[in-house]
Amino acid sequence: MSASKQENTGQQGNTGKQGNATKQGNKVARTAERKRLRNRLVRRSVKTCMGKAKSSVDAGEESASQKTMLAISSVDKAVSKGIIHRNKGARLKSRLMKKLNKK
């Protein structure tokens, strides 16, 4: 198998690496890669904030409500950017508030 055929085996994450037939195809691949990286960053920060809030609620810390509000804010920002679906955002916020109000 030649080197060019090995590159085009359909590996994920190589959107900018594969040669497209047109300039527009190359541009679409570049912008998709930028968006993918930005979305991944935002999703990761949401997960981090949610995890910190959950652990502080479970531990019964005084700062649990502040961390919960920060997590809810990060979820709302991700929803407004279209990175997380609005129903998933509502579900995450609901579960977090339910856990906070039990303590």
ZAKE-257213 format. One record per atom (N, C-alpha, C, CB): residue in three letters; x, y, z negated. Coordinates in steps of 0.1 Angstrom, whole numbers, padded with zeros to 4 digits, always signed. Glycine has a CB too. Example, Ala and Ser with C-alpha at 12.3 -4.5 7.8 and 13.67 -1.06 7.14 Angstrom:
2
Ala+0132-0057-0078 Ala+0123-0045-0078 Ala+0132-0033-0078 Ala+0113-0045-0090 Ser+0128-0022-0071 Ser+0137-0011-0071 Ser+0129+0000-0079 Ser+0141-0006-0057 
//
This chain:
103
Met+0008-0012+0000 Met+0000+0000+0000 Met+0009+0012+0000 Met-0010+0000-0012 Ser+0005+0022+0008 Ser+0014+0034+0009 Ser+0011+0043-0003 Ser+0011+0042+0022 Ala+0020+0053-0005 Ala+0019+0062-0017 Ala+0007+0070-0016 Ala+0031+0071-0017 Ser+0002+0074-0005 Ser-0010+0083-0004 Ser-0022+0075-0008 Ser-0011+0089+0010 Lys-0023+0062-0004 Lys-0034+0054-0008 Lys-0035+0051-0023 Lys-0035+0041+0000 Gln-0023+0051-0029 Gln-0023+0048-0043 Gln-0029+0060-0051 Gln-0009+0045-0048 Glu-0026+0072-0046 Glu-0031+0084-0053 Glu-0046+0085-0052 Glu-0025+0096-0047 Asn-0052+0081-0041 Asn-0067+0082-0039 Asn-0075+0070-0043 Asn-0070+0086-0025 Thr-0071+0064-0055 Thr-0078+0052-0059 Thr-0090+0056-0068 Thr-0069+0043-0067 Gly-0094+0069-0069 Gly-0105+0072-0077 Gly-0103+0074-0092 Gly-0116+0062-0075 Gln-0091+0078-0095 Gln-0088+0080-0110 Gln-0095+0092-0114 Gln-0073+0080-0112 Gln-0101+0092-0126 Gln-0107+0104-0132 Gln-0097+0114-0137 Gln-0117+0100-0143 Gly-0101+0126-0136 Gly-0092+0137-0141 Gly-0082+0142-0131 Gly-0085+0132-0153 Asn-0082+0137-0119 Asn-0073+0141-0109 Asn-0080+0149-0098 Asn-0065+0129-0103 Thr-0090+0157-0102 Thr-0097+0165-0092 Thr-0088+0174-0084 Thr-0109+0172-0099 Gly-0079+0180-0090 Gly-0070+0190-0083 Gly-0059+0183-0076 Gly-0065+0200-0093 Lys-0056+0170-0078 Lys-0045+0164-0073 Lys-0048+0157-0059 Lys-0040+0153-0082 Gln-0060+0154-0057 Gln-0063+0147-0044 Gln-0064+0157-0033 Gln-0077+0139-0046 Gly-0060+0153-0022 Gly-0060+0163-0010 Gly-0074+0163-0004 Gly-0050+0159+0000 Asn-0080+0175-0003 Asn-0093+0176+0003 Asn-0091+0180+0018 Asn-0102+0186-0005 Ala-0101+0178+0026 Ala-0100+0181+0040 Ala-0101+0196+0043 Ala-0112+0174+0047 Thr-0107+0204+0034 Thr-0109+0218+0037 Thr-0104+0227+0025 Thr-0124+0221+0039 Lys-0102+0239+0028 Lys-0097+0249+0018 Lys-0108+0250+0008 Lys-0094+0263+0024 Gln-0121+0250+0012 Gln-0132+0252+0003 Gln-0132+0240-0007 Gln-0145+0253+0010 Gly-0129+0228-0002 Gly-0129+0216-0010 Gly-0118+0217-0021 Gly-0127+0204-0002 Asn-0107+0222-0017 Asn-0096+0224-0027 Asn-0100+0235-0037 Asn-0083+0229-0020 Lys-0107+0245-0033 Lys-0111+0255-0043 Lys-0122+0250-0052 Lys-0117+0268-0035 Val-0131+0242-0047 Val-0141+0236-0056 Val-0134+0227-0066 Val-0151+0228-0048 Ala-0124+0219-0062 Ala-0117+0210-0071 Ala-0110+0218-0082 Ala-0107+0201-0063 Arg-0104+0229-0078 Arg-0097+0237-0088 Arg-0106+0244-0098 Arg-0089+0248-0081 Thr-0117+0249-0093 Thr-0127+0255-0103 Thr-0133+0245-0112 Thr-0137+0263-0095 Ala-0136+0233-0106 Ala-0142+0222-0114 Ala-0132+0218-0125 Ala-0145+0210-0106 Glu-0120+0217-0122 Glu-0110+0214-0133 Glu-0109+0224-0143 Glu-0096+0212-0126 Arg-0109+0237-0140 Arg-0109+0248-0150 Arg-0121+0247-0159 Arg-0108+0262-0143 Lys-0133+0245-0153 Lys-0145+0244-0160 Lys-0145+0232-0170 Lys-0157+0244-0151 Arg-0140+0221-0165 Arg-0139+0209-0173 Arg-0130+0211-0185 Arg-0133+0197-0165 Leu-0119+0218-0183 Leu-0110+0220-0195 Leu-0116+0230-0205 Leu-0097+0226-0190 Arg-0123+0240-0200 Arg-0129+0250-0208 Arg-0141+0243-0216 Arg-0135+0262-0200 Asn-0149+0235-0209 Asn-0160+0228-0216 Asn-0155+0219-0227 Asn-0168+0221-0206 Arg-0144+0212-0224 Arg-0138+0202-0233 Arg-0134+0210-0246 Arg-0127+0195-0227 Leu-0128+0221-0244 Leu-0123+0229-0255 Leu-0135+0234-0264 Leu-0115+0242-0250 Val-0145+0238-0258 Val-0157+0243-0266 Val-0164+0231-0273 Val-0167+0250-0256 Arg-0165+0220-0266 Arg-0172+0208-0272 Arg-0163+0203-0284 Arg-0173+0197-0262 Arg-0150+0204-0283 Arg-0141+0199-0294 Arg-0143+0209-0306 Arg-0127+0199-0289 Ser-0144+0222-0303 Ser-0145+0231-0314 Ser-0158+0229-0321 Ser-0143+0246-0309 Val-0169+0226-0314 Val-0182+0224-0320 Val-0181+0211-0329 Val-0193+0222-0309 Lys-0175+0201-0324 Lys-0173+0188-0332 Lys-0165+0191-0344 Lys-0167+0177-0323 Thr-0155+0199-0343 Thr-0147+0202-0355 Thr-0155+0210-0365 Thr-0134+0210-0351 Cys-0162+0220-0361 Cys-0170+0228-0370 Cys-0181+0219-0377 Cys-0177+0240-0363 Met-0187+0210-0369 Met-0197+0202-0374 Met-0191+0192-0385 Met-0204+0194-0363 Gly-0180+0187-0382 Gly-0173+0177-0391 Gly-0170+0184-0404 Gly-0161+0171-0385 Lys-0164+0196-0403 Lys-0161+0204-0415 Lys-0173+0207-0424 Lys-0153+0217-0412 Ala-0184+0211-0417 Ala-0196+0214-0424 Ala-0202+0201-0431 Ala-0207+0220-0415 Lys-0202+0190-0424 Lys-0207+0178-0430 Lys-0199+0173-0442 Lys-0208+0167-0419 Ser-0186+0174-0440 Ser-0178+0169-0452 Ser-0179+0179-0464 Ser-0163+0169-0447 Ser-0181+0192-0461 Ser-0182+0201-0473 Ser-0196+0199-0479 Ser-0181+0215-0468 Val-0206+0196-0471 Val-0220+0193-0477 Val-0219+0180-0485 Val-0230+0192-0466 Asp-0213+0170-0480 Asp-0212+0157-0487 Asp-0204+0159-0500 Asp-0205+0147-0478 Ala-0194+0167-0500 Ala-0186+0169-0512 Ala-0192+0178-0522 Ala-0172+0174-0508 Gly-0203+0185-0518 Gly-0210+0194-0527 Gly-0202+0207-0529 Gly-0213+0188-0540 Glu-0194+0212-0520 Glu-0186+0224-0522 Glu-0195+0236-0521 Glu-0175+0225-0511 Glu-0191+0247-0527 Glu-0198+0260-0527 Glu-0198+0266-0514 Glu-0193+0269-0538 Ser-0188+0264-0506 Ser-0187+0270-0493 Ser-0194+0262-0482 Ser-0172+0271-0489 Ala-0202+0252-0486 Ala-0210+0244-0476 Ala-0219+0252-0468 Ala-0217+0233-0484 Ser-0226+0261-0474 Ser-0236+0269-0466 Ser-0229+0278-0456 Ser-0245+0278-0475 Gln-0217+0284-0460 Gln-0210+0292-0450 Gln-0205+0284-0438 Gln-0198+0299-0457 Lys-0199+0272-0441 Lys-0194+0263-0431 Lys-0206+0258-0422 Lys-0187+0251-0437 Thr-0217+0256-0428 Thr-0229+0252-0420 Thr-0233+0263-0411 Thr-0241+0248-0429 Met-0234+0275-0415 Met-0237+0287-0407 Met-0227+0288-0395 Met-0238+0300-0415 Leu-0214+0286-0398 Leu-0204+0287-0388 Leu-0206+0276-0377 Leu-0190+0286-0394 Ala-0210+0264-0382 Ala-0212+0253-0373 Ala-0224+0256-0364 Ala-0214+0240-0380 Ile-0235+0261-0370 Ile-0247+0264-0363 Ile-0244+0275-0352 Ile-0258+0269-0372 Ser-0236+0285-0356 Ser-0232+0295-0346 Ser-0224+0289-0335 Ser-0224+0306-0354 Ser-0215+0280-0337 Ser-0207+0274-0326 Ser-0216+0266-0317 Ser-0196+0266-0332 Val-0226+0259-0323 Val-0235+0251-0315 Val-0243+0260-0306 Val-0245+0243-0324 Asp-0248+0271-0312 Asp-0256+0281-0304 Asp-0248+0287-0292 Asp-0261+0292-0313 Lys-0236+0290-0295 Lys-0227+0295-0284 Lys-0225+0285-0273 Lys-0213+0300-0290 Ala-0223+0273-0277 Ala-0221+0262-0267 Ala-0234+0260-0258 Ala-0217+0249-0273 Val-0246+0261-0265 Val-0258+0260-0258 Val-0261+0271-0249 Val-0270+0259-0268 Ser-0257+0283-0253 Ser-0259+0295-0245 Ser-0250+0295-0232 Ser-0257+0308-0252 Lys-0239+0288-0233 Lys-0230+0287-0222 Lys-0233+0275-0213 Lys-0215+0285-0227 Gly-0243+0267-0217 Gly-0247+0256-0209 Gly-0238+0244-0211 Gly-0247+0260-0195 Ile-0229+0243-0221 Ile-0220+0232-0223 Ile-0227+0221-0230 Ile-0208+0237-0231 Ile-0236+0224-0239 Ile-0244+0214-0246 Ile-0259+0217-0242 Ile-0242+0215-0262 His-0266+0206-0240 His-0281+0208-0237 His-0288+0213-0249 His-0287+0194-0233 Arg-0298+0221-0247 Arg-0305+0228-0258 Arg-0311+0219-0268 Arg-0315+0238-0252 Asn-0316+0207-0263 Asn-0322+0198-0272 Asn-0312+0191-0281 Asn-0330+0187-0264 Lys-0300+0188-0275 Lys-0289+0183-0284 Lys-0285+0193-0294 Lys-0278+0179-0275 Gly-0284+0206-0290 Gly-0280+0216-0300 Gly-0290+0217-0311 Gly-0279+0230-0293 Ala-0303+0217-0308 Ala-0314+0217-0318 Ala-0313+0205-0327 Ala-0328+0218-0311 Arg-0310+0193-0321 Arg-0309+0181-0329 Arg-0297+0182-0339 Arg-0308+0169-0320 Leu-0286+0187-0334 Leu-0274+0188-0343 Leu-0277+0198-0354 Leu-0262+0193-0335 Lys-0283+0209-0351 Lys-0286+0219-0362 Lys-0296+0214-0372 Lys-0291+0232-0355 Ser-0306+0207-0367 Ser-0316+0201-0375 Ser-0311+0191-0385 Ser-0327+0195-0367 Arg-0302+0182-0380 Arg-0296+0172-0389 Arg-0287+0178-0399 Arg-0288+0162-0381 Leu-0280+0189-0395 Leu-0271+0195-0405 Leu-0278+0203-0415 Leu-0261+0205-0397 Met-0289+0210-0412 Met-0297+0217-0421 Met-0304+0207-0431 Met-0307+0226-0414 Lys-0309+0196-0425 Lys-0315+0186-0434 Lys-0306+0181-0444 Lys-0321+0175-0425 Lys-0294+0178-0440 Lys-0284+0173-0450 Lys-0280+0184-0460 Lys-0271+0169-0442 Leu-0279+0196-0456 Leu-0276+0207-0465 Leu-0287+0209-0475 Leu-0274+0220-0457 Asn-0300+0208-0471 Asn-0311+0211-0480 Asn-0314+0200-0490 Asn-0323+0214-0472 Lys-0308+0188-0487 Lys-0310+0176-0496 Lys-0301+0178-0508 Lys-0306+0163-0489 Lys-0290+0185-0507 Lys-0280+0186-0518 Lys-0285+0197-0528 Lys-0267+0189-0513 
//
